[in-house]
Amino acid sequence: MDFEDLEPKNKLRKKVDLSTWNIEDLEEYIENMKAEIVRAEAAIAEKQSVSSAAESLFKR
């Protein structure tokens, strides 16, 4: 078990003050956030796949 599993599931993150960031930093931040979204979507797809496999196994 990872320590991340022990953290609250819906932990709210503090908003980042973007007003002092330059354009390049903002663009990099956006790219990093997009990569994190892709990672989260992949985790969802994996969990749905496992769930579907388990459901089909137990419905036999």
Number of C-alpha atoms within 10 A of each C-alpha: 5 6 6 8 8 8 9 8 8 6 7 7 6 6 6 6 7 11 7 8 11 9 10 9 12 14 12 11 14 12 12 12 12 12 12 12 12 12 12 12 12 12 12 12 12 12 12 12 12 12 12 11 11 11 11 10 9 7 6 5
